[in-house]
Amino acid sequence: SKNWRFHAGGYHNSNCRPSTYLCGSYSPLTLGSWKAGGALCGFTGYHKEKKVDGKTERDNKVLIIPLAVFAYERKTWGLNLLLLPPEKFFALLGHKADGEEFKGSIGLVWKKPF
């Protein structure tokens, strides 16, 4: 359907680590070249490190995060505005925070269809 999109990419996150993502989004609201909806994404690169018996262990979990998506799409390019909710939202889903609380984030992504 024209309302479904799949996204994949990579970037350096705010922890200066390489991250990759894979998302599926559904945008049923359309006004001209604008679309709005939601997405479910998996992110890598946000692992936690801890010392156990003098060795560094990594928690290499994939973070699964729902987010709001607002898109502007032309034939040869587009922009996505992504709104990631604060960690308090994830507590409603049963996620327990460990460490510093995530305050939420806004992302702007330039895209080129192929």
N, C-alpha and C positions, 0 to 999 in steps of 0.2 A: 504494500500500500504506500501511497505517497506520503503518509504521515509517519512512517517508521524510518529510522536512520541507524546505521551502525558506525561507530567511530573507533579509531585506534591511533595511538601516537606515543610520543615520548617527550620528556622535558627534564630539566634539572629542578628539583623541588626546593622548597625553602630551607631544607636541611642540607643543601648542597650535594644531594645524592641523585643519581639518575633514576627516573621513574618512568614507567610505562602505564598505559591505560587502555582499557577496552570497555566500550559503552554501547548500550542499546537505548535509543530514545524514541519517544512517541510524542508527537506534536500535533494534536487535533485542532488547535486554535490557529487560524490563518487570517491575515489581513494584508492583501497584496503580497509583497516580498517578505513579510514578517511572519514568523511562526512562534508558538509558545507551547510548552509542555513540560514533560519530566523525563528523567533518565535514570538508569541504574548502571553504575560503573564499578569496575574493579581497578584498583591502583596498586602498584608495587613501589618499593623504595622508601617506605615509611616504617622500616623495621626498628625494633627496640634492641639495644645491646645491653648485656649485663655480664658481670664477672661471676663465674662459678668455678671455685677451686683454682683461681688464678688464670682461668681461660676465659676468653670473650665468647659468649654465645649470642647468636642472633635469632630473633623472632622474625622469620621471613613471611609473615602473613600477607595475603592479598586483602586490602581493605575494600569492602563492598559498601558503596555509599550512594544513596538516592540524592538527586539534585534537580533543581529547576533549570530549564533551558529556554533561552530566548534567542531566536536565530533570524538573521537577515540573509536571504539567499538570492544570488544572481545566477546566471547560467554558468559562468566561469569561475566564480569565487563566492565566498560567504563569510559571515562572522557569527560566532556563538558567544553569548554571554551566559556564563554558568554560575549558579549560586549554590554553594555548599553550605548546608545548615551547621550551626554550632553543635558541639558535642553533647550538649544538654538534650538535643533532639534525639540522639542515638540512645540515650538512657531510656527513652520511651519504648525503644525497640529491644531493650534488654541488654544493650552493650554497656559493659563496665569500663570506665576510664581507668587507665593506669599511667600515672605521670601527669605532665602538664596538660591542662584542658585546652582543646581545640576550640577557637572562638568563631570558626566559620571562615569562608573565603569566597572571593569573587574571581572568576577567571574569564579572560577574553581570548578566544581562539580564532585565528584566521584559517579558513579551510579552502581547499581546492578539490573539487570532485574529479573522479577519474572513471 
